[in-house]
C-alpha cells in the first residue's frame, strides 16, 4: 500500500489553468511521518525522521544522509522545530511538523551541504507504461481503480517527498494513440505540440516496462538545456521505480540550481511582491512600513511592473516571524494561491491578528479525514518573464505575495 500521498491534485489542476511554468513550492519545511507514540523519546525520533526528509528536499540530494555532521543535526532536530501536531488514528500515530526555513538552510550550510530554494522548475511528465503488451499514458485524471492511477500516485508521492514540481497531461489525451507511440519512441515533435497549452519549463518523455522480474524506466528531457541521451533505472515495484526516477530528476535540478554552502549567508533575503501599488505615496508607504518592522534589516525595490512592486527584503530570525510582523498591518492583505495565479483577482479580507514572538506550537488531535486532507504544501505559479523566473530559481525562500489595501486602515473616527 502506498503511503498517504500529499494532496497535490488541486494544486496541479490549478497549474493547468494558467500560463506560468516555474513554481514556488510552499511547505518544503513541513513534513509528516509515522511515530510509535507520543512519549518524549518517540517524539524525538519523529523529529529526527522529519528533519531528515526536509534535509533531502532542501539539499536536493538523498546522499545528505551520509554527510559528515548531519547525524548530529538530526539528534538536535527539536532546536529547528517551529510547530508540531500529533495525529492519532486507527492505522497508527503520525507527527506533522514544521521546521524553520532559515534554521534548516543554515544547518545544511554548516555541514557544507548545498541549499535548493523553494522556486523550482516545473516538469511536464509524459509517462507511458507498458504492461502485458498494453501501453497507457499516465494522466492527471485517471480513475481511482485504474492501474494508471496507481502509477500516477507513485510518481506524485515520490515528487512530493523530494519537493519536485511535476505536471501530468490531462485525461483527454489518454486516448491519443499516435501521441502515445511518439512518447514511447521518444520522438519530441508531436509531444511538443501537445504540450504548448500545458504548463511546464521542460518535458520528460518516460517509458516504463517490465524487464524480467523488474520494472525499467527510461527517459529523456527536452528543454532548459537538460537535453541528453536516454537515462534509465530499474526497480522491483511501482513505488521504488518512481522514487528512483524522481530522485534522479531532483538530483539533476539541484546540481544546477542549489546554492553552495558558502553562499547561503548569515542574513536571509526574501522577495515580496505587492499588488495594488498605484501611486508614489503607496510606494513610499510600503517601503517605510516594511523598513520599520523589527526583523527587517534592509528593503529595496527590485522591479516595478504596472501596479505590481517587487521588493527584496533582508531580515533576521525566521521567515514565519517576518510574515507575522507584516500581518500586524492590515494594509498588507495576503493573497491566496488562486489570487497569486491571477493578475486581476479581487482583494481578499483577512485577519491581521498575529503573535510575532510565539514559541513553537504543539497540538494533539484525533486523526480524521478532514485533518488528513489539509495540504502540507502547494504549488504557486511564478508570474513574470523567463528572466524573472531564472532569478527566482536562485532565491532560497518562497516569494511572499500581498495586495496593498490602504482602505483597510482603521480611521481615527472608527477608532473612537
C-alpha positions as CSV (number, residue, x, y, z in Angstrom):
1,X,0.0,0.0,0.0
2,X,1.3,3.4,-0.9
3,X,2.0,6.0,1.8
4,X,-0.7,8.7,2.0
5,X,0.1,11.0,-0.8
6,X,0.3,14.7,-0.1
7,X,-2.8,16.2,-1.7
8,X,-1.3,18.0,-4.7
9,X,-4.1,17.2,-7.2
10,X,-5.8,20.5,-6.5
11,X,-2.6,22.4,-7.0
12,X,-1.8,20.6,-10.2
13,X,-5.2,21.3,-11.5
14,X,-4.7,25.0,-10.7
15,X,-1.4,25.0,-12.6
16,X,-3.2,23.7,-15.7
17,X,-5.3,26.8,-15.8
18,X,-2.5,29.4,-16.0
19,X,0.4,30.0,-18.4
20,X,3.1,30.1,-15.8
21,X,5.8,27.4,-15.8
22,X,8.2,27.8,-12.9
23,X,6.5,27.5,-9.5
24,X,7.1,28.2,-5.8
25,X,6.8,25.0,-3.7
26,X,5.4,26.2,-0.4
27,X,5.7,24.0,2.6
28,X,9.1,22.4,1.8
29,X,9.9,22.6,5.5
30,X,6.6,20.9,6.6
31,X,6.6,17.1,6.8
32,X,4.5,14.3,8.3
33,X,6.0,11.0,9.5
34,X,4.7,7.9,11.4
35,X,5.7,7.7,15.1
36,X,5.4,4.9,17.7
37,X,3.5,7.2,20.1
38,X,3.5,10.4,22.0
39,X,6.2,9.8,24.6
40,X,9.2,12.2,24.6
41,X,11.6,9.6,23.2
42,X,9.2,8.6,20.4
43,X,8.6,12.3,19.5
44,X,12.3,12.9,19.4
45,X,12.7,10.1,16.9
46,X,9.9,11.6,14.9
47,X,11.6,15.0,14.9
48,X,14.8,13.4,13.5
49,X,12.9,11.4,10.9
50,X,11.0,14.5,9.8
51,X,14.1,16.7,9.6
52,X,15.9,14.1,7.6
53,X,13.1,14.2,5.0
54,X,13.3,18.0,5.0
55,X,17.1,17.9,4.5
56,X,16.7,15.7,1.5
57,X,14.1,18.0,-0.1
58,X,16.0,21.2,0.6
59,X,19.5,20.0,-0.2
60,X,18.1,18.2,-3.3
61,X,20.2,15.1,-2.6
62,X,19.3,11.8,-0.9
63,X,23.1,11.5,-0.3
64,X,22.7,14.1,2.5
65,X,22.2,11.2,4.9
66,X,25.8,10.1,4.9
67,X,27.4,13.6,5.0
68,X,29.6,14.3,8.0
69,X,27.9,16.3,10.7
70,X,24.3,15.5,9.6
71,X,23.7,12.9,12.3
72,X,24.5,15.5,15.0
73,X,22.0,17.9,13.4
74,X,19.3,15.2,13.4
75,X,19.9,14.4,17.0
76,X,19.2,18.1,17.8
77,X,16.2,18.3,15.4
78,X,14.0,19.8,18.1
79,X,16.0,23.0,18.1
80,X,14.9,23.7,14.5
81,X,11.2,22.8,15.1
82,X,8.6,25.6,14.9
83,X,5.4,23.6,15.5
84,X,4.2,20.0,15.6
85,X,0.9,18.2,15.7
86,X,0.4,14.6,16.8
87,X,-2.3,12.9,14.8
88,X,-3.8,9.8,16.3
89,X,-5.6,7.3,14.0
90,X,-6.6,3.7,13.7
91,X,-3.7,2.9,11.4
92,X,-1.2,4.4,13.9
93,X,0.1,7.8,15.1
94,X,1.6,10.4,12.8
95,X,3.6,13.5,13.6
96,X,3.2,16.6,11.4
97,X,6.0,19.2,11.8
98,X,7.1,22.5,10.5
99,X,10.8,23.4,10.7
100,X,12.2,26.9,10.4
101,X,13.4,27.6,6.8
102,X,16.3,29.8,7.9
103,X,17.4,27.4,10.6
104,X,17.3,24.5,8.2
105,X,19.2,26.3,5.5
106,X,21.9,27.4,7.9
107,X,22.2,23.9,9.3
108,X,22.8,22.5,5.9
109,X,25.3,25.2,5.1
110,X,27.1,24.3,8.4
111,X,27.9,20.8,7.1
112,X,28.9,22.2,3.7
113,X,25.7,21.0,2.0
114,X,24.0,22.8,-0.8
115,X,20.6,24.5,-0.4
116,X,18.0,24.3,-3.1
117,X,15.4,27.1,-2.9
118,X,11.6,27.0,-2.9
119,X,11.3,28.3,-6.5
120,X,11.7,25.3,-8.8
121,X,11.2,24.4,-12.5
122,X,8.0,22.6,-13.4
123,X,8.4,19.3,-15.3
124,X,5.7,18.1,-17.6
125,X,5.9,14.3,-17.3
126,X,4.7,12.3,-20.3
127,X,4.9,8.8,-18.8
128,X,3.9,5.8,-21.0
129,X,3.6,2.4,-19.2
130,X,3.7,-0.9,-21.0
131,X,2.4,-4.0,-19.1
132,X,1.4,-7.4,-20.6
133,X,1.5,-6.0,-24.1
134,X,-0.7,-3.0,-23.4
135,X,0.5,0.7,-23.3
136,X,-1.2,3.5,-21.4
137,X,-0.5,7.2,-20.7
138,X,-0.4,8.4,-17.1
139,X,-2.7,11.4,-16.7
140,X,-3.9,13.8,-14.0
141,X,-7.4,12.4,-14.1
142,X,-7.2,8.6,-14.2
143,X,-9.9,6.7,-12.3
144,X,-9.2,5.7,-8.7
145,X,-9.2,1.9,-9.5
146,X,-7.3,2.4,-12.7
147,X,-3.8,0.8,-12.9
148,X,-2.7,4.1,-14.4
149,X,-3.8,5.8,-11.2
150,X,-1.6,3.6,-9.1
151,X,1.4,4.6,-11.2
152,X,0.4,8.2,-11.1
153,X,0.1,8.1,-7.3
154,X,3.5,6.5,-7.1
155,X,5.1,9.3,-9.2
156,X,3.3,12.1,-7.4
157,X,4.2,10.7,-3.9
158,X,7.8,10.5,-5.0
159,X,7.7,14.0,-6.3
160,X,6.1,15.3,-3.1
161,X,8.8,13.6,-1.0
162,X,11.5,15.3,-2.9
163,X,9.7,18.7,-3.3
164,X,9.9,18.4,-7.1
165,X,7.0,20.1,-9.1
166,X,5.7,17.8,-11.8
167,X,2.6,18.1,-14.0
168,X,0.8,15.2,-15.8
169,X,-1.2,15.7,-19.0
170,X,-5.0,15.8,-18.8
171,X,-7.1,12.7,-19.2
172,X,-8.4,14.0,-22.5
173,X,-5.0,13.0,-24.0
174,X,-5.1,9.4,-22.8
175,X,-6.7,8.1,-25.9
176,X,-4.3,9.6,-28.4
177,X,-2.5,6.5,-29.7
178,X,-0.2,8.4,-32.1
179,X,0.9,10.6,-29.2
180,X,1.4,7.6,-27.0
181,X,3.5,6.0,-29.8
182,X,5.7,9.1,-30.1
183,X,6.2,9.2,-26.3
184,X,7.3,5.6,-26.3
185,X,9.6,6.2,-29.2
186,X,10.9,9.4,-27.6
187,X,10.1,11.5,-30.6
188,X,9.6,15.0,-29.4
189,X,7.9,17.0,-32.2
190,X,4.3,15.8,-31.7
191,X,4.7,15.8,-27.9
192,X,6.0,19.4,-28.1
193,X,2.9,20.5,-30.0
194,X,0.6,18.7,-27.5
195,X,2.5,20.5,-24.6
196,X,2.0,24.0,-25.9
197,X,-1.2,24.6,-23.8
198,X,0.2,22.8,-20.7
199,X,2.3,24.5,-18.1
200,X,6.0,23.4,-18.0
201,X,9.6,24.6,-18.1
202,X,10.7,21.3,-19.6
203,X,9.3,18.0,-20.7
204,X,10.3,14.5,-19.7
205,X,9.4,11.6,-22.0
206,X,9.3,8.4,-20.0
207,X,8.7,4.8,-21.0
208,X,8.1,2.2,-18.3
209,X,8.1,-1.5,-19.0
210,X,8.8,-4.9,-17.4
211,X,12.4,-6.2,-17.6
212,X,12.3,-9.8,-16.3
213,X,11.2,-9.5,-12.6
214,X,12.0,-5.8,-12.6
215,X,10.4,-2.7,-13.9
216,X,12.5,-0.4,-16.1
217,X,12.0,3.3,-16.7
218,X,13.9,5.2,-19.4
219,X,13.6,8.9,-20.1
220,X,14.8,11.9,-22.0
221,X,14.4,15.6,-21.1
222,X,13.6,18.3,-23.6
223,X,14.2,21.9,-22.5
224,X,16.2,24.1,-20.2
225,X,19.5,22.7,-21.5
226,X,18.8,19.3,-20.0
227,X,18.6,17.6,-23.3
228,X,20.7,14.5,-23.2
229,X,20.5,10.9,-24.2
230,X,18.2,8.4,-22.5
231,X,18.8,7.6,-18.9
232,X,17.3,4.7,-17.1
233,X,16.7,2.9,-13.7
234,X,15.3,-0.4,-12.7
235,X,13.3,-1.4,-9.5
236,X,11.2,-4.2,-8.2
237,X,7.9,-2.3,-7.8
238,X,6.0,0.8,-8.7
239,X,6.9,2.9,-5.7
240,X,10.5,2.1,-5.8
241,X,10.8,2.8,-9.5
242,X,9.0,6.1,-9.2
243,X,11.3,7.1,-6.3
244,X,14.4,6.3,-8.3
245,X,13.2,8.2,-11.3
246,X,12.2,11.3,-9.4
247,X,15.3,11.1,-7.3
248,X,17.5,11.2,-10.4
249,X,15.5,14.2,-11.6
250,X,15.8,16.1,-8.3
251,X,19.5,15.4,-8.1
252,X,19.9,16.8,-11.6
253,X,18.0,20.0,-10.9
254,X,19.6,20.6,-7.5
255,X,23.1,20.2,-9.0
256,X,22.1,23.1,-11.4
257,X,20.2,25.4,-9.1
258,X,21.2,24.7,-5.5
259,X,23.2,27.4,-3.7
260,X,26.6,26.4,-2.4
261,X,27.0,26.4,1.4
262,X,29.4,29.4,1.3
263,X,26.8,31.5,-0.5
264,X,23.9,30.9,2.0
265,X,25.0,33.8,4.1
266,X,24.0,34.9,7.7
267,X,21.3,37.4,6.6
268,X,18.5,35.8,4.7
269,X,16.7,37.6,1.9
270,X,13.2,37.1,0.5
271,X,11.3,38.6,-2.4
272,X,8.0,40.3,-1.5
273,X,5.5,41.0,-4.4
274,X,2.9,43.7,-3.6
275,X,0.0,44.4,-6.0
276,X,-2.2,47.5,-6.0
277,X,0.7,50.0,-5.9
278,X,-0.9,52.8,-7.9
279,X,0.8,55.9,-6.6
280,X,4.2,57.1,-5.4
281,X,2.6,57.6,-2.0
282,X,1.7,53.9,-2.0
283,X,5.3,53.0,-2.9
284,X,6.8,55.2,-0.2
285,X,4.4,53.9,2.5
286,X,5.1,50.2,1.7
287,X,8.9,50.8,1.9
288,X,8.5,52.7,5.2
289,X,6.2,50.2,6.8
290,X,8.5,47.3,6.0
291,X,11.6,49.2,6.9
292,X,10.2,49.8,10.4
293,X,9.4,46.2,11.2
294,X,11.7,44.7,13.8
295,X,13.0,41.7,11.7
296,X,13.7,43.8,8.6
297,X,17.3,44.8,8.2
298,X,17.2,46.2,4.7
299,X,14.5,46.7,2.0
300,X,14.7,47.8,-1.6
301,X,12.7,47.7,-4.8
302,X,14.0,45.3,-7.4
303,X,11.2,45.5,-10.1
304,X,8.1,47.6,-10.9
305,X,5.6,46.4,-13.4
306,X,2.3,48.4,-13.7
307,X,0.8,48.3,-10.2
308,X,3.0,45.4,-9.0
309,X,6.0,46.1,-6.9
310,X,8.7,43.5,-6.2
311,X,10.9,44.1,-3.2
312,X,14.0,42.3,-1.9
313,X,14.0,42.3,1.9
314,X,16.8,41.2,4.2
315,X,15.6,40.0,7.6
316,X,16.7,38.4,10.8
317,X,15.1,35.4,12.5
318,X,12.7,33.1,10.7
319,X,10.6,33.7,7.7
320,X,7.4,32.9,9.6
321,X,8.2,35.7,12.1
322,X,8.6,38.2,9.2
323,X,5.1,37.0,8.0
324,X,3.6,37.6,11.4
325,X,5.1,41.1,11.7
326,X,3.7,42.0,8.3
327,X,0.3,40.6,9.2
328,X,0.1,43.2,12.0
329,X,-0.5,45.9,9.4
330,X,-4.0,45.3,7.8
331,X,-2.9,47.2,4.6
332,X,-0.9,44.1,3.6
333,X,-3.5,41.6,2.5
334,X,-2.0,38.1,1.9
335,X,-3.0,36.6,-1.5
336,X,-4.4,33.1,-1.8
337,X,-2.8,30.6,-4.2
338,X,-5.6,31.3,-6.7
339,X,-5.0,35.0,-6.5
340,X,-1.3,34.6,-7.0
341,X,-2.1,32.8,-10.2
342,X,-4.3,35.6,-11.5
343,X,-3.3,39.1,-12.4
344,X,-6.8,40.7,-11.7
345,X,-8.1,38.8,-8.7
346,X,-10.3,40.8,-6.3
347,X,-8.9,41.7,-2.9
348,X,-9.5,39.3,-0.1
349,X,-10.2,40.4,3.5
350,X,-8.1,38.6,6.1
351,X,-7.5,38.9,9.8
352,X,-4.4,40.9,10.9
353,X,-4.0,39.2,14.2
354,X,-0.6,37.7,14.8
355,X,1.9,36.9,17.6
356,X,5.5,37.6,16.3
357,X,7.2,36.1,19.4
358,X,5.1,32.9,19.8
359,X,7.1,29.8,20.7
360,X,6.8,26.5,18.7
361,X,3.2,25.2,18.9
362,X,2.3,21.6,19.9
363,X,-1.1,20.1,19.5
364,X,-2.6,16.6,19.7
365,X,-5.8,15.6,17.9
366,X,-7.7,12.5,16.8
367,X,-7.0,11.8,13.1
368,X,-9.9,12.5,10.7
369,X,-10.4,12.7,7.0
370,X,-10.6,16.5,7.4
371,X,-7.3,16.7,9.3
372,X,-5.5,14.4,6.9
373,X,-6.8,16.3,3.9
374,X,-5.0,19.5,4.9
375,X,-2.4,20.2,2.2
376,X,1.1,20.1,3.5
377,X,2.3,22.1,0.6
378,X,1.1,23.5,-2.7
379,X,2.5,25.0,-5.9
380,X,2.3,28.7,-6.6
381,X,2.9,29.6,-10.3
382,X,5.7,32.2,-10.7
383,X,4.4,35.1,-12.8
384,X,6.7,37.1,-15.0
385,X,9.1,36.6,-17.9
386,X,11.8,33.9,-18.2
387,X,14.5,36.2,-16.8
388,X,12.4,36.7,-13.6
389,X,11.8,33.0,-13.3
390,X,15.5,32.3,-13.7
391,X,16.3,34.8,-11.0
392,X,13.7,33.2,-8.8
393,X,15.4,29.8,-9.1
394,X,18.4,31.3,-7.3
395,X,16.3,32.5,-4.4
396,X,16.3,30.3,-1.3
397,X,12.9,31.3,0.1
398,X,9.4,31.3,-1.3
399,X,8.1,34.6,-2.6
400,X,5.6,36.4,-0.4
401,X,2.5,37.8,-2.2
402,X,0.3,40.7,-0.9
403,X,-2.2,43.2,-2.1
404,X,-1.7,46.8,-0.8
405,X,-5.1,47.9,0.5
406,X,-4.8,51.4,2.2
407,X,-8.6,51.4,2.8
408,X,-8.1,48.6,5.3
409,X,-6.5,51.0,7.8
410,X,-8.9,51.9,10.6
411,X,-9.7,55.6,10.6
412,X,-9.5,57.7,13.7
413,X,-13.2,58.2,13.7
414,X,-13.8,54.4,13.6
415,X,-11.3,54.0,16.4
416,X,-13.3,56.3,18.6
